[in-house]
Amino acid sequence: MARPAKSQWNFGELFTPEQTRSVLSVSDLTTQVKRLLEKQVGTVWVTGEITNLRSQSSGHIYFTLKDAGAQLACVLFRGEPVSHRNLLQDGQKVVLQGDVTVYEARGQYQMIVRAVEMQGIGALQAAFEKLKQKLSDEGLFAPERKRALPRMPQRIGLVTSPTGAAIRDVLTVIERRQPWLEIILAPCRVQGVGAAQEIADAIKLLNEWAASAPDARPALDLILVTRGGGSLEDLWAFNEEVVARAIHASALPVVSAVGHEIDFTISDFVADLRAPTPSAGAEIITEAAFASRELVADASGWLHRRVHQRMERERENLEVICQRLQRRHPRRQIQEHYQRLDDLQAGLARVAAQRLREAQTNAAHLSHRLLRLQPGQRLQQSREQLAQACKRFVENARAALQARQQALAHLETRLRLLSPEQTLARGYSITSDAVTGRILRHAAEVKPGQVLATRLAQGAVRSVAQENVTPQ
């Protein structure tokens, strides 16, 4: 006999005894999630677009930060020393720094904003997206056309303003990491009208200079296009099509290092490599040389780095402890109570407004009904209807009385026609036994010598029967 197949389900694992499972309340679970978020995520920078912005009478500001795929609830408390507070509005593109936490009353994760940076929007942003899509469709951003940078460049071209902060940052980093690196500067303006054409001309000039070098090898290894941070308007020269075309046409690899880490320009997408800042661009270019110097660094340098790393770790630990202390500060609890108070006030205002609207609607409805009913007019109509009913009652009673009188007269006439007197008046008579008074209807009932009483129309006659004659 075949053995039954063993079930793939282990029901003993599905049904865990009550004493082995831990059941949390909603508050306990929310508290654990809050602690986990604050510990694992903590303070972060987030970019997005503001929507549903609400300023409460308490001075606190609530809004939602969204992008194409998600949204994040944010709160900016009144006491936070944040610049640009008055510039916040729906549709504004911003970069926020804050603490990620959970508002336990609603079980909703949110960010408590500590810093705000504005970003450009409107016509410039639309033009940026339009040009970006156009160049992307043409293949200028294709990954396969990106060229690798030389591992250890010896001479580079630099396209930037000779008086800006970017060139100082680049030179400082290169001096520290690869001081023998040669730099050919093609100066240009990096902001304002005509700056885009100057940048494009500088890139073209460096390519022509490298191509005309008598040496067999290229006179330049790559070109670094850079400038410091600024607003969308300040960086707009690097979003012009002429700059993108010049970078694409460059025979030398191009590194774009424009603005801060959060800034993206068209030149970043077209370039062979994008660096988040001018200093980072210089570090990328000198990475191989700097790594080689580290390999031959003496023990004191190694010890210095280790001490520096340890100090960095301790600093990070100190920052974590400070953040934890800040999160547990009584002010944080007060802020959460402020937020809950704002929610309750908003809810109370909504309920009061709703009740007021309902009362107004009911009053209007009752007034409308009262106008439709019009008691005075209804009473006058009822009086008229009562008078008409009384009149119809009298008329109907009179007509009924007349009909009954006519019917009575008709019955009297019929009764008179059917009465014995009328029959006697027509010549008939009624014969009865004079002794018993029984009316005789058949001759067979009469016996000879029987005394009969005959009633006529006028008077009565007594007679004695002589012979019974039965009709044939």
Buried (B, 14 or more C-beta within 10 A) or exposed (E): EEEEEEEEEEEEEEEEEEEEEEEEEEEEEBBEBBBEBBEEEBBEEBEBBBBEBEBBEEEBBBBBBBEEEEEBBBBBBEEBEBEEBEEBEEEBBBBBBBBBBBBBEEEEBBBBBBBBBBBBBEEBEEEBEEBBEEBBEEEBBEEEEEBEBBEBBEBBBBBBBEEBEBBEBBBEBBEEBBEEBEBBBBBBBBBEEEBBBBBBBBBBBBBEBBEEEEEEEBBBBBBBBBBBBBBBEBBBBBBBBBBBBBBBEBBBBBBBBBBBEEBBBBBBBBBBBBBBBBBBBBBBBBBBBBEEBEEEEEEEEEEEEEEEEEEEEEEEEEEEEEBBEBBEEEEBEEBBEBBBEBBEEBEEEEEEEEEEEEEEEEEEEEEEEEEEEEEEEEEEEEEEEEEEEEEEEEEEEEEEEEEEEEEEEEEEEEEEEEEEEEBBEEEEEBBBBBEEEEEBEEEEEBEEEBEBBBBEBEEEEEEEBEEEEEEE
